Amino acid sequence: VNKAYDKFEKQLKAAKTSTSNAKQKADKVRETAAKTAAKKNRAAAVDDAGASTANTNQPQKWSDYTVEFHFPEPSELPPPLIQMIDVDFKYPGRDDFGLQGVNIGMDMGSRVAIVGPNGAGK
């Protein structure tokens, strides 16, 4: 968007600084920009009298803006969040790997990492 705006401004400035027919060249640049915008929007703006409104179709400069999100503080949940007692796990058809008798408890302040190579079944 800014590239199209810069191109339009450059053409408009060149048309205005030209000594011969500066007004006609500036109008031509505006009309060209209006046609380009109309092609992009697939709708040409036309007044009741039938004249095109070139000023409303000229490119606009994009300006950045900031968006802020505010999330409420989460409330404390009573322990345990997750608790597993005497859990067994085994992949079907794999007798070489399995977990037996696993006891795990996770609370609000717990930090958990599941580590292993890719494809290991994490």
N, C-alpha and C positions, 0 to 999 in steps of 0.2 A: 504494500500500500504506500509506504514511504517512497519507494522507488518511482512509482507512477506519479506521486506528488512532486518529487524533485524534478522529474522529466518535464512535467507540466510547467513548473515555475521557471525552469531554464528556457523553455520555448517562449513563455510569456515575456520574460525579461529580454530575450533576444528580439522579440517582435516590438517591444516598447522602445528599445534603444535604436532600432532602425530608423533612419531619417525619413524615408519615403513610405507613406501609407502605414504609419505605425498603428493607427486605430484599426485599419482593416486587417492587418496581420494579427493583432491581438485578438480580434473577434474570430479570426480563422482558427487560431490556436484553441480558443474556448470552444468553438464548434467541434473541432477535432476531438478534444477531450470529452465533450458531451456525447459524441457519437461512440467513442470507445466505451464510455460508462454505460451508454444505452445498450451496446452489444453485450457487455458483461451482465447487465441486469435484465436483459431481454425485454426492456420496456423503455420506449422513448418518451420523455416528458414533453407534453404539448399543452400550450395555453388554450383558452377558449377561442382566441383569435387565430390559432393555428401556428404561432411562432414558437420555436423551441426555447426552453428555458435553460440556456447553457450554464448560467451561473450556479444553478442548483446541482448540475451534473459534473462540475469540475472536481478533480480529485481532492480529497481532504487528507491532511496530515494525521497520522496515527500518533496518539499520545498514550504512554504507558500509565497504568493506574495500579493501585495497591488494594488488595482485598484482605480483610482480617477476619479470621474465624475465632470465635470464643467458645470453648468447651467447658462445661462445668466440671469441677473436681469430682472424681469418682468416689463413691462412698466405700468404706471398708466392708468387705464381705467376711462373714465368720469363717474361721478355719475349720476343716480343711477344704480348699477349693476342689482339689482332686486327691483321692486317696485310693491306692491299690494295695491290697494285702494278698500275699501268696499267689501272685500272678505267674502263669506259665505262658510262654509264647514259642511257637516253632513254625517255620515255613513248611508247607506240604512238600514232601519229597526230599527234604534236606535234613539229614540226621546229623550233619557236622556243625550246625548252628542252632542254638535254642536258648531260651531263658527259662529258669525254673525258680520258683519261690521268691519272686521279686516283690519288695515292699517299697512303695514310693508314696510320699505325701507332699503336696504343694500348697503353700499358703500365699497370701498377698505379697509378701516380701521375698519369696523364693525366686532364685534365678536358675533357669534350666537351659542346658545346651544339649542338643542331640547331634553328636559328631560321628562322622564316618565318611568313607569314600563314596563317590557317585555310584549308584546302582547297588548299594549294599542293603537297601530295604529300609532306610530311615523313614 
